[in-house]
Amino acid sequence: MDIETKEIHISDYNYELADERIAKFPMAERDHSKLLVYNKGVVGEDVFYNLPKYLPEGALMVMNNTKVIQARLHFRKPDAEGQPTGALIEVFLLEPYRPADYEQMFQQTQACEWLCLVGNQKKWKMEVTLSRMVEIKGEQVEVRAVRKGEVGTSQLVALEWTAGVSFADILDAMGELPIPPYLNRDTQESDKTTYQTVYSKIKGSVAAPTAGLHFTERVLRDVDAHGIEREELTLHVGAGTFRPVKSETIGEHAMHTEYIAVRRHTIERLIAHGGKAIAVGTTSVRTLESLYYMGLKVLANPDIREEQLHVSQWEPYEGESSKFFDLKVKAGKVRGEVESTEALQALQAWMVRNELTVLHSSTQIIIAPGYDYKIVKMLVTNFHQPQSTLLLLVSAFVKGDWRKIYDYALSHDFRFLSYGDSSLLIP
């Protein structure tokens, strides 16, 4: 285990972020946001629509096509007559429980169960059914919710509804888009558009992969015109992305699990590009880097099952006494690392053997100083909160030079966080 990484003090990754520096709304034109360019220690700036000119021809850009769901459901507690006039209860959907598959979940037409956060939970006893009427496609639909107890740190909530509409329809009709808490404002109708990337496709996130919010169809066409290939993967962003690091050292911080889906074709394109990629956003980074460790698992155990490919928080940091050193031995690399292409080739071949066109797995990876990037060579990302795991990821990418980047952004009127400006990092 890399002791130095686990003993990093999160207080060393603090900076002063005044509320007025946090962008409460996006730019009127997405691609007119500012772009900080960090190129091998040199910092400059441009406008985001000029991003393609900084990218090498023939490179592979990978972006996260997850779509934010309207995950906040509001109910009123029933009064003595059973009328919903009591306390306001918020059910915040975190991840599907039954069925556990996202695609199947949104196709349900009668009932489902989710792991949730519950606002005003003390006012909602477990035997009490919450009910709300909503209009869907011209028909009145009753939606009922029952709290069934704790599962880990979440509440298990069962939802039922009448009329046979899909759960996707339910969310569209009664859900509210969960914009980040640090915006300190209510969700507005405009957020339904501006808090989604133009290439969002797969429903499942409760937060947007915000680095992608700057892209427009015009910029994507320009990326193509510059000879840069594009691939998409899916990581559903969980509420844990906003969870602050409360422990003194990061070794005591528990990373949240996030669910990923990567097409075999995408892995084949990565192999064709020498196992190297330009990542759009930290969610793409975590997915791409996790693929490397999944490949190592396959090298060690060619008969591994899909559910065993999960990458836990500290696996990448485990030293020569760990199972990961054993993987290198089995791969014939006792005196060196397994190359990214070898790991990806093993994963691709495993998918072929198992007749999988899409890899469904999960990752808990934490990327912090001491981490050795395997696949990501350039990174497009926004400016992150002080003392956050995302700031640790950036610091690891630029070999600890994050303060130069953030000092420049703070002194040159850059806008911060989800709706803020962007950066291109080339270490």
C-alpha positions in Angstrom: 0.0 0.0 0.0 1.3 3.5 -0.9 1.3 4.9 2.7 2.2 8.4 1.4 -1.0 8.7 -0.6 -3.2 7.5 2.2 -1.6 10.0 4.6 -2.3 13.0 2.3 -3.9 15.8 4.4 -6.9 17.2 2.6 -6.2 20.6 4.3 -3.2 20.9 1.9 -5.7 21.1 -1.0 -7.6 24.1 0.2 -8.0 27.5 -1.5 -10.3 30.5 -0.9 -13.4 30.3 -3.1 -15.7 33.2 -2.6 -19.4 32.7 -3.4 -19.3 35.3 -6.1 -16.7 33.1 -8.0 -19.2 30.2 -8.3 -21.2 30.4 -11.5 -24.9 30.2 -10.6 -25.9 30.0 -14.3 -24.1 28.9 -17.4 -23.0 31.2 -20.2 -25.7 32.1 -22.7 -23.7 30.3 -25.4 -22.0 27.1 -23.9 -18.9 27.2 -26.0 -18.1 30.9 -25.2 -16.9 30.0 -21.7 -13.3 30.6 -20.9 -10.7 27.9 -21.4 -7.6 27.8 -19.3 -4.8 25.9 -21.0 -2.1 24.3 -18.9 0.6 22.9 -21.2 3.6 21.2 -19.5 3.7 23.9 -16.7 2.8 26.9 -18.8 -0.6 28.5 -18.2 -2.6 30.6 -20.7 -6.2 31.1 -21.7 -8.5 31.1 -24.6 -12.2 30.6 -25.4 -13.7 27.0 -25.3 -14.7 26.9 -28.9 -11.0 27.0 -29.8 -10.3 23.7 -27.8 -9.8 21.6 -30.9 -6.7 23.5 -32.1 -4.9 22.4 -28.9 -5.6 18.7 -29.5 -3.2 16.4 -31.5 -4.5 15.1 -34.8 -5.3 11.4 -34.7 -6.0 11.4 -31.0 -9.0 9.8 -29.3 -11.3 11.9 -27.2 -13.6 10.0 -24.7 -16.7 11.6 -23.2 -19.4 10.5 -20.7 -22.8 10.2 -22.3 -24.8 9.8 -19.1 -28.0 11.8 -18.7 -29.1 13.4 -15.5 -32.5 12.2 -14.3 -35.1 14.2 -12.4 -34.2 12.4 -9.2 -36.0 14.6 -6.6 -39.5 13.4 -5.9 -41.7 15.4 -3.5 -44.6 14.1 -1.4 -46.8 15.5 1.3 -47.5 13.4 4.4 -51.2 12.5 4.8 -53.3 14.1 7.5 -55.9 12.3 9.7 -58.3 12.1 6.8 -55.6 10.7 4.5 -55.3 13.9 2.5 -51.7 14.9 1.4 -51.5 18.1 3.3 -48.8 17.4 5.9 -45.1 17.7 6.1 -43.1 17.9 2.8 -41.0 14.8 2.3 -38.3 14.6 -0.4 -37.2 11.3 -1.9 -33.9 11.7 -3.7 -33.2 8.7 -5.9 -29.5 7.5 -5.7 -29.4 4.2 -7.4 -31.7 1.5 -8.6 -32.2 -1.5 -6.2 -34.8 -3.7 -7.8 -34.3 -4.0 -10.7 -30.7 -3.0 -10.3 -30.2 -2.4 -14.0 -30.7 1.2 -15.0 -32.2 0.5 -18.4 -34.7 -2.1 -17.0 -35.5 0.3 -14.2 -36.8 3.1 -16.4 -38.9 0.6 -18.4 -40.9 -0.6 -15.3 -44.6 0.0 -15.6 -46.0 -0.8 -12.1 -43.4 -0.8 -9.3 -39.7 -0.5 -8.4 -37.3 0.1 -5.5 -34.6 2.7 -5.1 -31.8 3.5 -2.7 -32.5 7.0 -1.6 -31.8 10.0 0.6 -34.9 11.1 2.4 -35.4 14.7 3.3 -37.5 15.3 6.5 -37.1 11.6 7.2 -38.1 11.9 10.9 -41.6 12.9 9.8 -42.1 9.8 7.6 -42.7 6.6 9.7 -42.0 3.4 7.9 -45.6 2.1 7.9 -47.0 5.3 6.3 -47.6 5.4 2.6 -47.0 8.7 0.8 -49.2 9.4 -2.2 -49.3 11.9 -5.0 -51.4 12.4 -8.1 -49.7 13.4 -11.3 -51.0 13.9 -14.8 -49.2 11.8 -17.5 -50.3 11.8 -21.1 -53.6 13.3 -20.2 -54.3 10.6 -17.5 -54.3 10.9 -13.7 -51.7 8.6 -12.2 -51.4 7.9 -8.5 -47.8 7.4 -7.3 -47.2 5.8 -3.9 -44.0 5.6 -1.8 -43.2 3.4 1.2 -39.9 3.6 3.2 -38.7 0.0 3.9 -35.6 0.7 6.0 -31.9 1.2 5.8 -29.5 -0.4 3.3 -26.0 0.8 4.1 -26.1 4.6 4.4 -29.2 4.9 2.2 -33.0 4.4 2.7 -34.7 1.7 0.6 -37.9 3.2 -0.9 -40.6 1.2 -2.8 -42.5 3.0 -5.4 -45.8 1.9 -7.0 -48.1 3.6 -9.5 -51.2 3.1 -11.5 -52.0 3.4 -15.3 -49.1 1.3 -16.6 -46.9 4.2 -17.6 -43.1 3.7 -17.5 -41.0 4.9 -14.6 -39.3 7.2 -17.0 -42.7 8.8 -17.6 -43.1 9.1 -13.8 -39.8 11.0 -13.4 -40.5 13.3 -16.3 -43.9 14.2 -14.8 -43.1 14.7 -11.1 -39.4 14.7 -10.7 -37.1 17.7 -10.2 -33.7 18.0 -11.7 -31.1 17.9 -8.8 -28.8 20.8 -9.5 -25.7 21.1 -7.2 -26.4 22.3 -3.6 -23.6 24.9 -3.8 -25.6 26.9 -6.4 -27.9 27.9 -3.5 -31.0 28.3 -5.7 -34.0 26.4 -6.8 -34.0 24.4 -10.0 -35.3 26.4 -13.0 -36.9 25.2 -16.2 -33.8 26.2 -18.1 -31.7 23.8 -16.1 -33.4 20.9 -17.8 -31.5 21.9 -20.9 -28.4 23.6 -19.6 -27.6 21.0 -17.0 -27.3 18.2 -19.7 -24.5 17.8 -22.2 -25.6 18.0 -25.9 -24.5 14.3 -26.3 -26.3 13.0 -23.2 -28.1 9.7 -24.0 -28.2 7.1 -21.1 -30.4 8.1 -18.1 -29.0 7.4 -14.7 -27.0 10.3 -13.2 -28.0 12.6 -10.3 -25.3 15.1 -11.3 -24.0 16.2 -14.7 -20.5 15.3 -16.0 -19.9 19.1 -16.1 -16.8 19.3 -18.3 -19.0 18.3 -21.2 -21.4 21.1 -20.7 -19.2 23.4 -22.7 -19.5 21.4 -25.9 -21.8 22.4 -28.7 -22.6 20.7 -32.0 -20.3 23.3 -33.6 -17.4 22.4 -31.4 -18.0 18.6 -31.9 -17.9 19.2 -35.7 -14.6 21.1 -35.3 -13.2 18.3 -33.2 -14.0 15.9 -36.1 -12.6 18.3 -38.6 -9.3 18.4 -36.7 -9.0 14.6 -37.2 -9.7 13.7 -33.6 -11.8 10.6 -33.1 -14.6 10.5 -30.5 -15.9 7.7 -28.3 -18.5 7.6 -25.6 -18.8 5.6 -22.4 -21.2 5.8 -19.5 -20.6 6.5 -15.8 -23.7 7.4 -13.8 -22.6 10.2 -11.5 -23.9 9.6 -7.9 -24.6 12.1 -5.2 -21.3 11.1 -3.6 -19.6 13.3 -6.1 -20.6 16.2 -3.8 -19.6 14.4 -0.6 -16.9 16.5 1.2 -13.8 14.9 2.6 -14.4 15.2 6.3 -11.5 13.1 7.5 -8.1 14.7 8.2 -6.3 12.3 5.8 -7.8 10.8 2.6 -6.9 7.3 3.9 -10.0 7.6 6.1 -12.3 8.8 3.3 -14.7 6.2 1.8 -15.2 6.7 -1.9 -18.6 6.1 -3.3 -19.3 3.4 -5.9 -20.3 4.5 -9.4 -21.7 2.3 -12.2 -20.1 2.2 -15.7 -21.0 0.8 -19.1 -18.3 0.6 -21.8 -18.8 -0.8 -25.3 -16.4 -3.3 -26.6 -16.0 -1.1 -29.7 -14.7 1.7 -27.4 -12.1 -0.6 -25.9 -11.0 -1.6 -29.4 -10.6 2.0 -30.3 -8.5 2.6 -27.2 -6.3 -0.3 -28.2 -6.0 1.2 -31.7 -4.8 4.4 -30.2 -2.1 2.8 -28.1 -4.1 2.7 -24.9 -4.1 6.5 -24.8 -7.0 9.0 -24.6 -8.1 12.6 -24.1 -10.7 12.5 -21.3 -13.6 14.9 -21.1 -14.3 15.2 -17.4 -13.2 13.4 -14.2 -16.0 10.8 -14.7 -14.4 9.7 -18.0 -11.0 9.7 -16.2 -12.2 7.3 -13.5 -13.9 5.0 -16.0 -10.9 4.9 -18.3 -8.3 4.3 -15.6 -10.6 1.6 -14.0 -10.5 -0.3 -17.3 -6.8 -0.8 -16.9 -7.2 -2.5 -13.5 -10.1 -4.6 -14.8 -7.7 -5.7 -17.5 -5.2 -6.8 -14.9 -7.9 -8.8 -13.1 -8.6 -10.6 -16.4 -4.9 -11.3 -16.9 -4.8 -12.9 -13.4 -8.0 -14.8 -13.9 -9.3 -15.4 -17.4 -12.4 -17.0 -16.1 -13.4 -14.0 -13.9 -17.1 -13.0 -13.7 -18.3 -9.6 -14.7 -19.4 -8.7 -11.2 -15.8 -9.4 -9.9 -14.3 -6.7 -12.1 -15.3 -4.0 -9.6 -12.3 -1.7 -8.8 -12.1 -0.9 -5.1 -10.8 2.3 -3.7 -7.2 1.5 -2.9 -6.4 -1.3 -5.4 -4.3 0.8 -7.7 -2.0 1.8 -4.8 -1.2 -1.7 -3.5 2.4 -2.6 -3.6 4.5 -5.6 -4.4 3.0 -7.7 -1.6 -0.4 -7.3 -3.1 -2.5 -9.3 -5.6 -1.7 -6.7 -8.2 1.9 -7.5 -8.2 0.8 -11.1 -8.7 -1.1 -9.9 -11.8 2.1 -8.5 -13.2 3.9 -11.7 -12.6 1.2 -13.7 -14.4 1.4 -11.3 -17.3 5.1 -11.9 -17.6 6.0 -8.4 -16.4 7.8 -9.1 -13.1 10.2 -6.1 -13.6 7.8 -3.6 -15.0 4.2 -2.4 -15.4 1.7 -4.1 -17.6 1.2 -1.7 -20.5 -2.2 -0.1 -21.0 -2.7 -1.8 -24.3 -2.0 -5.3 -22.8 -4.6 -4.7 -20.1 -7.1 -3.5 -22.6 -6.4 -6.3 -25.0 -7.0 -8.8 -22.2 -10.3 -7.1 -21.3 -11.4 -7.0 -25.0 -10.6 -10.7 -25.5 -12.4 -11.6 -22.3 -15.5 -9.7 -23.6 -15.3 -11.6 -26.9 -15.1 -15.0 -25.1 -18.1 -14.1 -22.9 -20.0 -12.7 -25.9 -20.3 -9.2 -24.4 -20.7 -6.2 -26.5 -21.0 -3.9 -23.5 -19.1 -4.2 -20.2 -21.3 -3.4 -17.1 -19.3 -2.9 -14.0 -18.5 -0.4 -11.2 -15.6 1.5 -9.7 -14.7 3.0 -6.4 -11.3 4.3 -7.5 -9.8 7.3 -5.8 -7.2 9.1 -7.9 -4.8 11.2 -5.8 -1.2 12.3 -5.8 0.9 9.1 -5.9 -1.4 7.6 -8.6 0.3 6.7 -11.9 -2.1 7.5 -14.8 -2.3 4.6 -17.3 -4.6 5.7 -20.1 -5.5 9.4 -19.8 -2.9 11.7 -21.4 -4.9 15.0 -21.7 -7.8 16.2 -19.6 -10.7 18.6 -20.1 -12.2 19.6 -16.8 -13.9 22.4 -14.8 -12.6 24.0 -11.6 -13.4 22.0 -8.5 -14.3 22.6 -4.9 -11.6 23.1 -2.3 -10.6 20.0 -0.4 -12.4 17.7 -2.8 -11.4 14.3 -4.2 -11.7 15.9 -7.7 -9.0 18.4 -6.8 -6.8 15.5 -5.7 -7.4 13.9 -9.1 -6.3 17.1 -10.9 -3.3 17.4 -8.7 -2.2 13.8 -9.5 -2.6 14.5 -13.2 -0.4 17.7 -13.2 2.2 16.2 -10.8 1.2 18.5 -7.9 1.1 21.7 -9.9 -2.6 22.5 -9.2 -2.0 25.7 -7.3 -0.5 27.4 -10.4 -3.6 26.5 -12.3 -6.1 27.6 -9.6 -4.1 30.8 -8.8 -4.3 31.8 -12.4 -8.0 31.0 -12.7 -8.8 33.0 -9.5 -6.7 36.0 -10.6 -8.0 36.1 -14.2 -11.8 36.1 -13.5 -12.6 32.5 -14.3 -16.0 31.1 -13.2 -15.9 28.1 -10.9 -17.7 24.7 -10.4 -20.5 23.1 -12.4 -21.7 26.0 -14.5 -18.2 27.6 -14.5 -15.4 27.8 -17.0 -13.2 25.0 -18.3 -9.5 23.9 -18.5 -7.4 21.8 -20.8 -4.6 20.1 -18.8 -1.6 18.7 -20.7 1.0 17.4 -18.1 
